């Protein structure tokens, strides 16, 4: 596990800053389905990941921690149900154990140079679009629990496995445990009323509005309708996500909950590419690789910064 030591602290002391990033996705730029050459060379994505390290290490005052919201690497792990056996096409398309090992090794060799503690969130490429207990166990062997909560510097940090919310067909028992845990967590927050409680996940609940149709980049509408009211009732006001490879900041219809989707550390996508979920080789994204700086005081303020 790569997490550096960080002491839990439930008592609020003073304002502070931390960093959110997403989709380092080592290997994505080499994917022939997305304009890559398929050479097994991760240099482009590794260079972007180094930029994350360099930019964070230069920030003064030093941020308290970094949280990476999923898709650490591009290759999916072992343990997913094969397409020929009724699994999703992505499991056969992206599950490659040798690439998974190589990409994670590349990532770890780079990210260990960051000087602050790191928290991790699992994404669909880390555990599969339809995860299994086995695929999740591969993730946990490197990055720790796939859902958890911590008291950090007086605020409650809640990390959820969004892939299980979106499709738990092959790991229903794990999702039942996550839902039971999250309901208790939300009840505790409602009762204790911490300074702030923030949720972090990979896949956003929605991109443009909470009534949008189900698509690749959001969580299924019927699940959304169950959980968004629960979050708001408990007092959650911000949820930070990744997955979209673009930036999006949008409120629920009643303006009580903000969904903040942060673009990638690595490969960016154009609006056409996310609209159709396929590569347009001539398209150049209007977004540059970067990270989100989150400032905690009486309010939660955040800005996306491109790497320099």
N, C-alpha and C positions, 0 to 999 in steps of 0.2 A: 504493500500500500504506500502511495506516494505522499499522503497527507503529513505535512510537518506539524509539530506540536502546537496545539492551540488550546488554551485553558478556557473552559466554559465559565461564563460569568453572567448571572441573571440580573444583577443590579446595574441600573443605568448610571453612568458616570459623566460622560462628556460626548460631544459630537465626534464623529469619525467618518472615515472614507474607506470604501472597499471597491474591488473591481469585479465586474461580471464579464465573462467572455463565453463564446459558444463556437462550436463547429470548427475546431482545429482540423479535424477530419483529414489526417495524414493519409494520402493516397488518392483523394478525390480528383485532384488536378491531372492525374495520370489515367483516369478512367476513359476508355475509348468511347463509351456511350455519352460522355460529357465533354467531348472535344480534346481528350488527352491522347497520348501516343501508346499507352498500354505497355510501357517498357519495364515496369516494376521499379521505377525511380521516383522517390518521394521528395526530391530536392525543392520543388516549388512550394509545396505545403510546409516542408521543414523550415524554409526561409521565412514564411509568414509566422510560424510558431516562434522562431527566434526573435522576430519583431515584437511579439507579445512580451517575451521575456525582457528584452532590452527596454521597451517602453515602460513596463511596470517598475523595473529596477531603478529607473531615473526619477520616478515621481517623489516629490517632497511636499509635505510630510509623507512618510511611508504609509501606504494603505495597510489596513489591518489584515486583510486576506484577499485571496482570489477565489472565485467560484466559477467553474467551467460547466456550462449547461449542455453537456452532451455532444455526441458524435465526435468523440476524441479521435477515432480513426475511421477509415472508410470501409475496410473489410469487416464482415460480420463473423462472429465466433462459431465454433462448433455447436451442435446440439439443437439446431432449428429443424423443424419438420421439412423434409425435401418437397419440392414442388410436385414431383412424381408420386408422392405419398399423400397429397392433399394439402401441402403447405403453400405458402405464398411464393410467387415468382421471385421475389427479392431474395429469398433464402438461398435459392440455387444460383442466383446472379451474383451475390456479394459474399456468400459464406466461403471463405478461403483461409484455412488455418495458418498456412505458411505466411501469407500476406498479413494476416491478423497479428501474428507474432512479430513480424518485421516492423510493421507500422507502429505497434505499441512500444517496441524497443526504441525506435526513432523518437517517438513522442517523449518517452521517459528520459532519454538522454538529454533532451532539450529542456523540458519543463523543470527538471531538478535544479536548474540554474536560477530559478526564481527565488528571491530572498524572503518571501513571505509565505505563510501557510496557504495551502490549497485545499479546497473542497470540490467534490466531484458529483456530477449528476449524470445519470445514464441516458443515452439517446438511442434512437432506433438502429443506428449502425453499430452501437455498442452491444446491444442485446437482441436485435432483430425486430422487424415490424410486428411480428407475432411471437413474443418471447416464450421460451420454455424455461423450466427450472435449470436445465443444463446450461443454456446460453447465458442466463443471469449469473450462474455460478462462475463462469469464465470472467465476466466483468468484475464480480466481487473479489475474485482472487487477486486482482490488480488494484482496484480502486475503492474497495470497501462496500458497505451496505448500499442496496439499490433504492432504499427510502429510509429517511432518518430525520431527526430534528436536534437542534443544539441551541443553547443559550450562549450568544456571543456578544460581549460588550453591551449587555443590557437589552438586546432584542432577540426575538425568537426566529431562528432560521429553520424553515421546513423544506425539505427536499423530497419530491415525490417522483415515482416512476410513471411518467405519462404514457409510456407505451402499453402498460397494463390497463390503464384507463381506456385506451383506445381499442385494444384488442387483447383480451385475456383468455382467448379460447384454449390455448395450450398451457396455461399456467393459472387456472382459476383459483386454486387454493392460495397461491401467493397473492393474488389480487384481493381475495377475501380478507387475508391478513392485513394487507395495506389499507383497505377501506376501514376495517375495524380500528386499526391504529390511528388513521387520520381523523375519524369521527371523535375519538377520545382527545386527540391533539387539539382539534377545533373547539371542543367543549372546554378544555383547559384554558385556551386563549380567551374565550368569551368570559370565563370566570375571573382569570387573573389580570386581564387587560394590560399586557405589557406595553412598553413605550411604542414598539412596533413589532408586528409579526409579518414576515415576508415569505412567500412561497417561491421556490425555484423548481423548474422542470424543463424538459427539452421541448416537447411539442406544445405549441400554444393552444389554448382553448378556442381562440378565434383570431382572425387576422384583421378583418375590417369592421365587423359588427357581430354581436352575439347571436343574431338570428340567421347568419349566413349558412348556406348548405354545407354539408359534410364534404371535405376534400382531403387531399394528401397532406396539406400543411396545417390542418386544424384537428381538434378532437371531435369525435362524432357528436352530432347535434343532440341526440337523445341523452347522452351522458352529460353533456354541457348543461342541459336544463336541470339536471339533478344537483350538480356540484357547485355551480356558480352561486345559487342562493345560499348554500351552506357556508361558502367562503365569506360572503358578505355578512351573513348573520353573526359569524364569529368575530368580525371586525377586521378581516383581511382587506387591505386596500391596494396592495401591489402584488402582482405575480410576474416574475421575470422568466423569459423563455429564450429558446434558440430555434434551430430547425429550418427557418425560413430562408436563410442566407440573404436576408434583406432586413431593414429596420421597419418596425411598426409599433406605434403607441396608440392605444385606443381604449376608450372607457366602455363599460357596460351601459345599457340603455338608461339606467337610473343614475349614472355618473358616480356610483359608489365604489367601483373596482376598476383598476387600470391594469391592462395586460400589456406588458412591455416585451417586445420581441427584438432581440439583439442580433445584428448581422454577424457574419462569420469572421473568425480569425483568418481562415483560409479562403478557399474559392468563393467568389461572389456570384450571384445569379441575377440575370436581367429580369425585368417585369414579365416579359414574354415567357422566359424559361420557367418561372414559378406559376404563371397562369396555365401553362400547358404541361408542366412537369417533364420537360425534355430539353435537350440542348439545342440552342440556335447559335451555331458557330460564329456567325457574323455579328451577333449581339455583344456589346460591351456593357457590362453593368455600370450603372451610375453610382454604385456604392463601392467604397474601398475597404479593404480589411481593417479591422479595428477592435475596440473594446468599449465597454460602458463603465464610466466612473459614477459610483453611487455615493451620495453624501447623506449621512444620517444626522439629523438634529431633531427639532420638533416636527419637522416634515421629512419626507424622503425625496430628494432631488437627484436627478440622473441625466447624464449627457453621453452621447456616443462620440468617441474620438477616433479618427483614423490614425494609423501608425505613422510616425515620422522617422 
